[in-house]
């Protein structure tokens, strides 16, 4: 997944990391919202 970074109009991959004790699936959902504003609810 890529997102556009303004004002420079370049694309970068969406990245993130696990918080202490966090499950991978939970981190993926959290990072999706943080980085894109999207949810996993279709």
mmCIF entry with sequence, helices, sheets and N, C-alpha, C, O atoms, coordinates in Angstrom:
data_MODEL
# 
_entry.id   MODEL 
# 
_entity.id                         1 
_entity.type                       polymer 
_entity.pdbx_number_of_molecules   1 
# 
_entity_poly.entity_id                      1 
_entity_poly.type                           'polypeptide(L)' 
_entity_poly.nstd_linkage                   no 
_entity_poly.nstd_monomer                   no 
_entity_poly.pdbx_seq_one_letter_code       
;(UNK)(UNK)(UNK)(UNK)(UNK)(UNK)(UNK)(UNK)(UNK)(UNK)(UNK)(UNK)(UNK)(UNK)(UNK)(UNK)
(UNK)(UNK)(UNK)(UNK)(UNK)(UNK)(UNK)(UNK)(UNK)(UNK)(UNK)(UNK)(UNK)(UNK)(UNK)(UNK)
(UNK)(UNK)(UNK)(UNK)(UNK)(UNK)(UNK)(UNK)(UNK)(UNK)
;
_entity_poly.pdbx_seq_one_letter_code_can   XXXXXXXXXXXXXXXXXXXXXXXXXXXXXXXXXXXXXXXXXX 
_entity_poly.pdbx_strand_id                 A 
# 
loop_
_entity_poly_seq.entity_id 
_entity_poly_seq.num 
_entity_poly_seq.mon_id 
_entity_poly_seq.hetero 
1 1  UNK n 
1 2  UNK n 
1 3  UNK n 
1 4  UNK n 
1 5  UNK n 
1 6  UNK n 
1 7  UNK n 
1 8  UNK n 
1 9  UNK n 
1 10 UNK n 
1 11 UNK n 
1 12 UNK n 
1 13 UNK n 
1 14 UNK n 
1 15 UNK n 
1 16 UNK n 
1 17 UNK n 
1 18 UNK n 
1 19 UNK n 
1 20 UNK n 
1 21 UNK n 
1 22 UNK n 
1 23 UNK n 
1 24 UNK n 
1 25 UNK n 
1 26 UNK n 
1 27 UNK n 
1 28 UNK n 
1 29 UNK n 
1 30 UNK n 
1 31 UNK n 
1 32 UNK n 
1 33 UNK n 
1 34 UNK n 
1 35 UNK n 
1 36 UNK n 
1 37 UNK n 
1 38 UNK n 
1 39 UNK n 
1 40 UNK n 
1 41 UNK n 
1 42 UNK n 
# 
_struct_asym.id          A 
_struct_asym.entity_id   1 
# 
_struct_conf.conf_type_id            HELX_P 
_struct_conf.id                      HELX_P1 
_struct_conf.pdbx_PDB_helix_id       AA1 
_struct_conf.beg_label_comp_id       UNK 
_struct_conf.beg_label_asym_id       A 
_struct_conf.beg_label_seq_id        24 
_struct_conf.pdbx_beg_PDB_ins_code   ? 
_struct_conf.end_label_comp_id       UNK 
_struct_conf.end_label_asym_id       A 
_struct_conf.end_label_seq_id        36 
_struct_conf.pdbx_end_PDB_ins_code   ? 
_struct_conf.beg_auth_comp_id        UNK 
_struct_conf.beg_auth_asym_id        A 
_struct_conf.beg_auth_seq_id         24 
_struct_conf.end_auth_comp_id        UNK 
_struct_conf.end_auth_asym_id        A 
_struct_conf.end_auth_seq_id         36 
_struct_conf.pdbx_PDB_helix_class    1 
_struct_conf.details                 ? 
_struct_conf.pdbx_PDB_helix_length   13 
# 
_struct_conf_type.id          HELX_P 
_struct_conf_type.criteria    ? 
_struct_conf_type.reference   ? 
# 
_struct_sheet.id               AA1 
_struct_sheet.type             ? 
_struct_sheet.number_strands   2 
_struct_sheet.details          ? 
# 
_struct_sheet_order.sheet_id     AA1 
_struct_sheet_order.range_id_1   1 
_struct_sheet_order.range_id_2   2 
_struct_sheet_order.offset       ? 
_struct_sheet_order.sense        anti-parallel 
# 
loop_
_struct_sheet_range.sheet_id 
_struct_sheet_range.id 
_struct_sheet_range.beg_label_comp_id 
_struct_sheet_range.beg_label_asym_id 
_struct_sheet_range.beg_label_seq_id 
_struct_sheet_range.pdbx_beg_PDB_ins_code 
_struct_sheet_range.end_label_comp_id 
_struct_sheet_range.end_label_asym_id 
_struct_sheet_range.end_label_seq_id 
_struct_sheet_range.pdbx_end_PDB_ins_code 
_struct_sheet_range.beg_auth_comp_id 
_struct_sheet_range.beg_auth_asym_id 
_struct_sheet_range.beg_auth_seq_id 
_struct_sheet_range.end_auth_comp_id 
_struct_sheet_range.end_auth_asym_id 
_struct_sheet_range.end_auth_seq_id 
AA1 1 UNK A 2  ? UNK A 5  ? UNK A 2  UNK A 5  
AA1 2 UNK A 10 ? UNK A 13 ? UNK A 10 UNK A 13 
# 
loop_
_atom_site.group_PDB 
_atom_site.id 
_atom_site.type_symbol 
_atom_site.label_atom_id 
_atom_site.label_alt_id 
_atom_site.label_comp_id 
_atom_site.label_asym_id 
_atom_site.label_entity_id 
_atom_site.label_seq_id 
_atom_site.pdbx_PDB_ins_code 
_atom_site.Cartn_x 
_atom_site.Cartn_y 
_atom_site.Cartn_z 
_atom_site.occupancy 
_atom_site.B_iso_or_equiv 
_atom_site.pdbx_formal_charge 
_atom_site.auth_seq_id 
_atom_site.auth_comp_id 
_atom_site.auth_asym_id 
_atom_site.auth_atom_id 
_atom_site.pdbx_PDB_model_num 
ATOM 1   N N  . UNK A 1 1  ? 0.840   -1.154 0.000  1.00 0.00 ? 1  UNK A N  1 
ATOM 2   C CA . UNK A 1 1  ? 0.000   0.000  0.000  1.00 0.00 ? 1  UNK A CA 1 
ATOM 3   C C  . UNK A 1 1  ? 0.893   1.227  0.000  1.00 0.00 ? 1  UNK A C  1 
ATOM 4   O O  . UNK A 1 1  ? 1.919   1.259  0.679  1.00 0.00 ? 1  UNK A O  1 
ATOM 5   N N  . UNK A 1 2  ? 0.503   2.224  -0.755 1.00 0.00 ? 2  UNK A N  1 
ATOM 6   C CA . UNK A 1 2  ? 1.239   3.482  -0.823 1.00 0.00 ? 2  UNK A CA 1 
ATOM 7   C C  . UNK A 1 2  ? 0.319   4.628  -0.446 1.00 0.00 ? 2  UNK A C  1 
ATOM 8   O O  . UNK A 1 2  ? -0.897  4.535  -0.611 1.00 0.00 ? 2  UNK A O  1 
ATOM 9   N N  . UNK A 1 3  ? 0.894   5.704  0.057  1.00 0.00 ? 3  UNK A N  1 
ATOM 10  C CA . UNK A 1 3  ? 0.120   6.912  0.297  1.00 0.00 ? 3  UNK A CA 1 
ATOM 11  C C  . UNK A 1 3  ? 0.876   8.097  -0.274 1.00 0.00 ? 3  UNK A C  1 
ATOM 12  O O  . UNK A 1 3  ? 2.103   8.081  -0.371 1.00 0.00 ? 3  UNK A O  1 
ATOM 13  N N  . UNK A 1 4  ? 0.129   9.122  -0.650 1.00 0.00 ? 4  UNK A N  1 
ATOM 14  C CA . UNK A 1 4  ? 0.729   10.318 -1.230 1.00 0.00 ? 4  UNK A CA 1 
ATOM 15  C C  . UNK A 1 4  ? 1.062   11.299 -0.112 1.00 0.00 ? 4  UNK A C  1 
ATOM 16  O O  . UNK A 1 4  ? 0.236   11.567 0.760  1.00 0.00 ? 4  UNK A O  1 
ATOM 17  N N  . UNK A 1 5  ? 2.265   11.824 -0.147 1.00 0.00 ? 5  UNK A N  1 
ATOM 18  C CA . UNK A 1 5  ? 2.727   12.778 0.853  1.00 0.00 ? 5  UNK A CA 1 
ATOM 19  C C  . UNK A 1 5  ? 2.683   14.177 0.245  1.00 0.00 ? 5  UNK A C  1 
ATOM 20  O O  . UNK A 1 5  ? 3.344   14.448 -0.758 1.00 0.00 ? 5  UNK A O  1 
ATOM 21  N N  . UNK A 1 6  ? 1.910   15.049 0.850  1.00 0.00 ? 6  UNK A N  1 
ATOM 22  C CA . UNK A 1 6  ? 1.848   16.442 0.393  1.00 0.00 ? 6  UNK A CA 1 
ATOM 23  C C  . UNK A 1 6  ? 2.673   17.289 1.347  1.00 0.00 ? 6  UNK A C  1 
ATOM 24  O O  . UNK A 1 6  ? 2.832   16.863 2.491  1.00 0.00 ? 6  UNK A O  1 
ATOM 25  N N  . UNK A 1 7  ? 3.198   18.413 0.998  1.00 0.00 ? 7  UNK A N  1 
ATOM 26  C CA . UNK A 1 7  ? 2.997   19.132 -0.258 1.00 0.00 ? 7  UNK A CA 1 
ATOM 27  C C  . UNK A 1 7  ? 3.941   18.686 -1.372 1.00 0.00 ? 7  UNK A C  1 
ATOM 28  O O  . UNK A 1 7  ? 3.944   19.286 -2.447 1.00 0.00 ? 7  UNK A O  1 
ATOM 29  N N  . UNK A 1 8  ? 4.728   17.667 -1.142 1.00 0.00 ? 8  UNK A N  1 
ATOM 30  C CA . UNK A 1 8  ? 5.750   17.280 -2.109 1.00 0.00 ? 8  UNK A CA 1 
ATOM 31  C C  . UNK A 1 8  ? 5.234   16.353 -3.199 1.00 0.00 ? 8  UNK A C  1 
ATOM 32  O O  . UNK A 1 8  ? 5.920   16.127 -4.196 1.00 0.00 ? 8  UNK A O  1 
ATOM 33  N N  . UNK A 1 9  ? 4.045   15.818 -3.022 1.00 0.00 ? 9  UNK A N  1 
ATOM 34  C CA . UNK A 1 9  ? 3.403   14.952 -4.015 1.00 0.00 ? 9  UNK A CA 1 
ATOM 35  C C  . UNK A 1 9  ? 4.253   13.747 -4.394 1.00 0.00 ? 9  UNK A C  1 
ATOM 36  O O  . UNK A 1 9  ? 4.334   13.397 -5.572 1.00 0.00 ? 9  UNK A O  1 
ATOM 37  N N  . UNK A 1 10 ? 4.879   13.116 -3.428 1.00 0.00 ? 10 UNK A N  1 
ATOM 38  C CA . UNK A 1 10 ? 5.564   11.858 -3.710 1.00 0.00 ? 10 UNK A CA 1 
ATOM 39  C C  . UNK A 1 10 ? 4.856   10.749 -2.945 1.00 0.00 ? 10 UNK A C  1 
ATOM 40  O O  . UNK A 1 10 ? 4.086   11.006 -2.021 1.00 0.00 ? 10 UNK A O  1 
ATOM 41  N N  . UNK A 1 11 ? 5.127   9.529  -3.340 1.00 0.00 ? 11 UNK A N  1 
ATOM 42  C CA . UNK A 1 11 ? 4.476   8.369  -2.747 1.00 0.00 ? 11 UNK A CA 1 
ATOM 43  C C  . UNK A 1 11 ? 5.447   7.644  -1.826 1.00 0.00 ? 11 UNK A C  1 
ATOM 44  O O  . UNK A 1 11 ? 6.641   7.555  -2.114 1.00 0.00 ? 11 UNK A O  1 
ATOM 45  N N  . UNK A 1 12 ? 4.930   7.129  -0.721 1.00 0.00 ? 12 UNK A N  1 
ATOM 46  C CA . UNK A 1 12 ? 5.761   6.325  0.168  1.00 0.00 ? 12 UNK A CA 1 
ATOM 47  C C  . UNK A 1 12 ? 4.928   5.163  0.676  1.00 0.00 ? 12 UNK A C  1 
ATOM 48  O O  . UNK A 1 12 ? 3.701   5.234  0.735  1.00 0.00 ? 12 UNK A O  1 
ATOM 49  N N  . UNK A 1 13 ? 5.616   4.096  1.041  1.00 0.00 ? 13 UNK A N  1 
ATOM 50  C CA . UNK A 1 13 ? 4.898   2.944  1.574  1.00 0.00 ? 13 UNK A CA 1 
ATOM 51  C C  . UNK A 1 13 ? 4.407   3.249  2.983  1.00 0.00 ? 13 UNK A C  1 
ATOM 52  O O  . UNK A 1 13 ? 5.042   3.985  3.738  1.00 0.00 ? 13 UNK A O  1 
ATOM 53  N N  . UNK A 1 14 ? 3.269   2.668  3.311  1.00 0.00 ? 14 UNK A N  1 
ATOM 54  C CA . UNK A 1 14 ? 2.706   2.811  4.647  1.00 0.00 ? 14 UNK A CA 1 
ATOM 55  C C  . UNK A 1 14 ? 3.490   1.892  5.577  1.00 0.00 ? 14 UNK A C  1 
ATOM 56  O O  . UNK A 1 14 ? 3.647   0.704  5.293  1.00 0.00 ? 14 UNK A O  1 
ATOM 57  N N  . UNK A 1 15 ? 3.974   2.431  6.669  1.00 0.00 ? 15 UNK A N  1 
ATOM 58  C CA . UNK A 1 15 ? 4.793   1.649  7.596  1.00 0.00 ? 15 UNK A CA 1 
ATOM 59  C C  . UNK A 1 15 ? 4.261   1.777  9.017  1.00 0.00 ? 15 UNK A C  1 
ATOM 60  O O  . UNK A 1 15 ? 3.387   2.599  9.293  1.00 0.00 ? 15 UNK A O  1 
ATOM 61  N N  . UNK A 1 16 ? 4.787   0.971  9.895  1.00 0.00 ? 16 UNK A N  1 
ATOM 62  C CA . UNK A 1 16 ? 4.399   1.042  11.295 1.00 0.00 ? 16 UNK A CA 1 
ATOM 63  C C  . UNK A 1 16 ? 5.185   0.042  12.108 1.00 0.00 ? 16 UNK A C  1 
ATOM 64  O O  . UNK A 1 16 ? 6.082   -0.631 11.599 1.00 0.00 ? 16 UNK A O  1 
ATOM 65  N N  . UNK A 1 17 ? 4.838   -0.047 13.376 1.00 0.00 ? 17 UNK A N  1 
ATOM 66  C CA . UNK A 1 17 ? 5.536   -0.985 14.250 1.00 0.00 ? 17 UNK A CA 1 
ATOM 67  C C  . UNK A 1 17 ? 4.584   -1.473 15.332 1.00 0.00 ? 17 UNK A C  1 
ATOM 68  O O  . UNK A 1 17 ? 3.526   -0.891 15.571 1.00 0.00 ? 17 UNK A O  1 
ATOM 69  N N  . UNK A 1 18 ? 4.991   -2.557 15.976 1.00 0.00 ? 18 UNK A N  1 
ATOM 70  C CA . UNK A 1 18 ? 4.211   -3.119 17.070 1.00 0.00 ? 18 UNK A CA 1 
ATOM 71  C C  . UNK A 1 18 ? 4.473   -2.343 18.351 1.00 0.00 ? 18 UNK A C  1 
ATOM 72  O O  . UNK A 1 18 ? 5.614   -1.990 18.651 1.00 0.00 ? 18 UNK A O  1 
ATOM 73  N N  . UNK A 1 19 ? 3.414   -2.078 19.102 1.00 0.00 ? 19 UNK A N  1 
ATOM 74  C CA . UNK A 1 19 ? 3.579   -1.553 20.449 1.00 0.00 ? 19 UNK A CA 1 
ATOM 75  C C  . UNK A 1 19 ? 3.870   -2.741 21.369 1.00 0.00 ? 19 UNK A C  1 
ATOM 76  O O  . UNK A 1 19 ? 3.570   -3.883 21.021 1.00 0.00 ? 19 UNK A O  1 
ATOM 77  N N  . UNK A 1 20 ? 4.441   -2.480 22.518 1.00 0.00 ? 20 UNK A N  1 
ATOM 78  C CA . UNK A 1 20 ? 4.773   -3.555 23.457 1.00 0.00 ? 20 UNK A CA 1 
ATOM 79  C C  . UNK A 1 20 ? 3.536   -4.384 23.783 1.00 0.00 ? 20 UNK A C  1 
ATOM 80  O O  . UNK A 1 20 ? 2.514   -3.845 24.207 1.00 0.00 ? 20 UNK A O  1 
ATOM 81  N N  . UNK A 1 21 ? 3.633   -5.692 23.583 1.00 0.00 ? 21 UNK A N  1 
ATOM 82  C CA . UNK A 1 21 ? 2.555   -6.606 23.892 1.00 0.00 ? 21 UNK A CA 1 
ATOM 83  C C  . UNK A 1 21 ? 1.416   -6.642 22.887 1.00 0.00 ? 21 UNK A C  1 
ATOM 84  O O  . UNK A 1 21 ? 0.432   -7.350 23.099 1.00 0.00 ? 21 UNK A O  1 
ATOM 85  N N  . UNK A 1 22 ? 1.530   -5.900 21.809 1.00 0.00 ? 22 UNK A N  1 
ATOM 86  C CA . UNK A 1 22 ? 0.453   -5.810 20.815 1.00 0.00 ? 22 UNK A CA 1 
ATOM 87  C C  . UNK A 1 22 ? 0.505   -6.979 19.839 1.00 0.00 ? 22 UNK A C  1 
ATOM 88  O O  . UNK A 1 22 ? 1.583   -7.393 19.412 1.00 0.00 ? 22 UNK A O  1 
ATOM 89  N N  . UNK A 1 23 ? -0.662  -7.507 19.489 1.00 0.00 ? 23 UNK A N  1 
ATOM 90  C CA . UNK A 1 23 ? -0.732  -8.580 18.496 1.00 0.00 ? 23 UNK A CA 1 
ATOM 91  C C  . UNK A 1 23 ? -0.552  -7.991 17.102 1.00 0.00 ? 23 UNK A C  1 
ATOM 92  O O  . UNK A 1 23 ? -0.895  -6.834 16.858 1.00 0.00 ? 23 UNK A O  1 
ATOM 93  N N  . UNK A 1 24 ? -0.011  -8.794 16.191 1.00 0.00 ? 24 UNK A N  1 
ATOM 94  C CA . UNK A 1 24 ? 0.238   -8.330 14.830 1.00 0.00 ? 24 UNK A CA 1 
ATOM 95  C C  . UNK A 1 24 ? -1.032  -7.822 14.157 1.00 0.00 ? 24 UNK A C  1 
ATOM 96  O O  . UNK A 1 24 ? -1.014  -6.762 13.531 1.00 0.00 ? 24 UNK A O  1 
ATOM 97  N N  . UNK A 1 25 ? -2.124  -8.557 14.274 1.00 0.00 ? 25 UNK A N  1 
ATOM 98  C CA . UNK A 1 25 ? -3.384  -8.157 13.630 1.00 0.00 ? 25 UNK A CA 1 
ATOM 99  C C  . UNK A 1 25 ? -3.886  -6.824 14.179 1.00 0.00 ? 25 UNK A C  1 
ATOM 100 O O  . UNK A 1 25 ? -4.386  -5.990 13.424 1.00 0.00 ? 25 UNK A O  1 
ATOM 101 N N  . UNK A 1 26 ? -3.756  -6.622 15.484 1.00 0.00 ? 26 UNK A N  1 
ATOM 102 C CA . UNK A 1 26 ? -4.190  -5.363 16.093 1.00 0.00 ? 26 UNK A CA 1 
ATOM 103 C C  . UNK A 1 26 ? -3.319  -4.201 15.630 1.00 0.00 ? 26 UNK A C  1 
ATOM 104 O O  . UNK A 1 26 ? -3.820  -3.104 15.382 1.00 0.00 ? 26 UNK A O  1 
ATOM 105 N N  . UNK A 1 27 ? -2.023  -4.441 15.513 1.00 0.00 ? 27 UNK A N  1 
ATOM 106 C CA . UNK A 1 27 ? -1.116  -3.396 15.034 1.00 0.00 ? 27 UNK A CA 1 
ATOM 107 C C  . UNK A 1 27 ? -1.435  -3.025 13.590 1.00 0.00 ? 27 UNK A C  1 
ATOM 108 O O  . UNK A 1 27 ? -1.404  -1.847 13.231 1.00 0.00 ? 27 UNK A O  1 
ATOM 109 N N  . UNK A 1 28 ? -1.738  -4.015 12.764 1.00 0.00 ? 28 UNK A N  1 
ATOM 110 C CA . UNK A 1 28 ? -2.065  -3.746 11.363 1.00 0.00 ? 28 UNK A CA 1 
ATOM 111 C C  . UNK A 1 28 ? -3.311  -2.877 11.262 1.00 0.00 ? 28 UNK A C  1 
ATOM 112 O O  . UNK A 1 28 ? -3.342  -1.934 10.470 1.00 0.00 ? 28 UNK A O  1 
ATOM 113 N N  . UNK A 1 29 ? -4.336  -3.179 12.049 1.00 0.00 ? 29 UNK A N  1 
ATOM 114 C CA . UNK A 1 29 ? -5.564  -2.375 12.039 1.00 0.00 ? 29 UNK A CA 1 
ATOM 115 C C  . UNK A 1 29 ? -5.290  -0.953 12.518 1.00 0.00 ? 29 UNK A C  1 
ATOM 116 O O  . UNK A 1 29 ? -5.767  0.012  11.920 1.00 0.00 ? 29 UNK A O  1 
ATOM 117 N N  . UNK A 1 30 ? -4.522  -0.827 13.595 1.00 0.00 ? 30 UNK A N  1 
ATOM 118 C CA . UNK A 1 30 ? -4.208  0.493  14.145 1.00 0.00 ? 30 UNK A CA 1 
ATOM 119 C C  . UNK A 1 30 ? -3.417  1.330  13.155 1.00 0.00 ? 30 UNK A C  1 
ATOM 120 O O  . UNK A 1 30 ? -3.718  2.504  12.937 1.00 0.00 ? 30 UNK A O  1 
ATOM 121 N N  . UNK A 1 31 ? -2.407  0.721  12.559 1.00 0.00 ? 31 UNK A N  1 
ATOM 122 C CA . UNK A 1 31 ? -1.574  1.448  11.606 1.00 0.00 ? 31 UNK A CA 1 
ATOM 123 C C  . UNK A 1 31 ? -2.362  1.843  10.360 1.00 0.00 ? 31 UNK A C  1 
ATOM 124 O O  . UNK A 1 31 ? -2.130  2.915  9.800  1.00 0.00 ? 31 UNK A O  1 
ATOM 125 N N  . UNK A 1 32 ? -3.286  0.996  9.922  1.00 0.00 ? 32 UNK A N  1 
ATOM 126 C CA . UNK A 1 32 ? -4.124  1.332  8.776  1.00 0.00 ? 32 UNK A CA 1 
ATOM 127 C C  . UNK A 1 32 ? -4.874  2.633  9.031  1.00 0.00 ? 32 UNK A C  1 
ATOM 128 O O  . UNK A 1 32 ? -4.896  3.519  8.176  1.00 0.00 ? 32 UNK A O  1 
ATOM 129 N N  . UNK A 1 33 ? -5.487  2.749  10.201 1.00 0.00 ? 33 UNK A N  1 
ATOM 130 C CA . UNK A 1 33 ? -6.226  3.966  10.543 1.00 0.00 ? 33 UNK A CA 1 
ATOM 131 C C  . UNK A 1 33 ? -5.277  5.152  10.704 1.00 0.00 ? 33 UNK A C  1 
ATOM 132 O O  . UNK A 1 33 ? -5.538  6.229  10.170 1.00 0.00 ? 33 UNK A O  1 
ATOM 133 N N  . UNK A 1 34 ? -4.183  4.963  11.433 1.00 0.00 ? 34 UNK A N  1 
ATOM 134 C CA . UNK A 1 34 ? -3.237  6.059  11.680 1.00 0.00 ? 34 UNK A CA 1 
ATOM 135 C C  . UNK A 1 34 ? -2.637  6.598  10.392 1.00 0.00 ? 34 UNK A C  1 
ATOM 136 O O  . UNK A 1 34 ? -2.524  7.811  10.219 1.00 0.00 ? 34 UNK A O  1 
ATOM 137 N N  . UNK A 1 35 ? -2.255  5.716  9.499  1.00 0.00 ? 35 UNK A N  1 
ATOM 138 C CA . UNK A 1 35 ? -1.521  6.119  8.303  1.00 0.00 ? 35 UNK A CA 1 
ATOM 139 C C  . UNK A 1 35 ? -2.417  6.543  7.140  1.00 0.00 ? 35 UNK A C  1 
ATOM 140 O O  . UNK A 1 35 ? -2.008  7.357  6.312  1.00 0.00 ? 35 UNK A O  1 
ATOM 141 N N  . UNK A 1 36 ? -3.642  5.996  7.069  1.00 0.00 ? 36 UNK A N  1 
ATOM 142 C CA . UNK A 1 36 ? -4.485  6.270  5.899  1.00 0.00 ? 36 UNK A CA 1 
ATOM 143 C C  . UNK A 1 36 ? -5.840  6.864  6.228  1.00 0.00 ? 36 UNK A C  1 
ATOM 144 O O  . UNK A 1 36 ? -6.482  7.452  5.358  1.00 0.00 ? 36 UNK A O  1 
ATOM 145 N N  . UNK A 1 37 ? -6.288  6.721  7.472  1.00 0.00 ? 37 UNK A N  1 
ATOM 146 C CA . UNK A 1 37 ? -7.630  7.152  7.828  1.00 0.00 ? 37 UNK A CA 1 
ATOM 147 C C  . UNK A 1 37 ? -8.697  6.134  7.449  1.00 0.00 ? 37 UNK A C  1 
ATOM 148 O O  . UNK A 1 37 ? -9.885  6.373  7.667  1.00 0.00 ? 37 UNK A O  1 
ATOM 149 N N  . UNK A 1 38 ? -8.283  4.996  6.880  1.00 0.00 ? 38 UNK A N  1 
ATOM 150 C CA . UNK A 1 38 ? -9.212  3.942  6.486  1.00 0.00 ? 38 UNK A CA 1 
ATOM 151 C C  . UNK A 1 38 ? -9.399  2.955  7.625  1.00 0.00 ? 38 UNK A C  1 
ATOM 152 O O  . UNK A 1 38 ? -8.561  2.864  8.522  1.00 0.00 ? 38 UNK A O  1 
ATOM 153 N N  . UNK A 1 39 ? -10.513 2.208  7.586  1.00 0.00 ? 39 UNK A N  1 
ATOM 154 C CA . UNK A 1 39 ? -10.738 1.155  8.569  1.00 0.00 ? 39 UNK A CA 1 
ATOM 155 C C  . UNK A 1 39 ? -10.819 -0.186 7.858  1.00 0.00 ? 39 UNK A C  1 
ATOM 156 O O  . UNK A 1 39 ? -10.862 -0.244 6.629  1.00 0.00 ? 39 UNK A O  1 
ATOM 157 N N  . UNK A 1 40 ? -10.838 -1.250 8.623  1.00 0.00 ? 40 UNK A N  1 
ATOM 158 C CA . UNK A 1 40 ? -10.936 -2.590 8.056  1.00 0.00 ? 40 UNK A CA 1 
ATOM 159 C C  . UNK A 1 40 ? -12.392 -3.052 7.986  1.00 0.00 ? 40 UNK A C  1 
ATOM 160 O O  . UNK A 1 40 ? -12.653 -4.252 7.890  1.00 0.00 ? 40 UNK A O  1 
ATOM 161 N N  . UNK A 1 41 ? -13.316 -2.142 8.033  1.00 0.00 ? 41 UNK A N  1 
ATOM 162 C CA . UNK A 1 41 ? -14.736 -2.479 8.059  1.00 0.00 ? 41 UNK A CA 1 
ATOM 163 C C  . UNK A 1 41 ? -15.387 -2.454 6.681  1.00 0.00 ? 41 UNK A C  1 
ATOM 164 O O  . UNK A 1 41 ? -16.599 -2.264 6.575  1.00 0.00 ? 41 UNK A O  1 
ATOM 165 N N  . UNK A 1 42 ? -14.601 -2.643 5.626  1.00 0.00 ? 42 UNK A N  1 
ATOM 166 C CA . UNK A 1 42 ? -15.133 -2.713 4.271  1.00 0.00 ? 42 UNK A CA 1 
ATOM 167 C C  . UNK A 1 42 ? -15.443 -1.389 3.765  1.00 0.00 ? 42 UNK A C  1 
ATOM 168 O O  . UNK A 1 42 ? -15.904 -1.253 2.632  1.00 0.00 ? 42 UNK A O  1 
# 
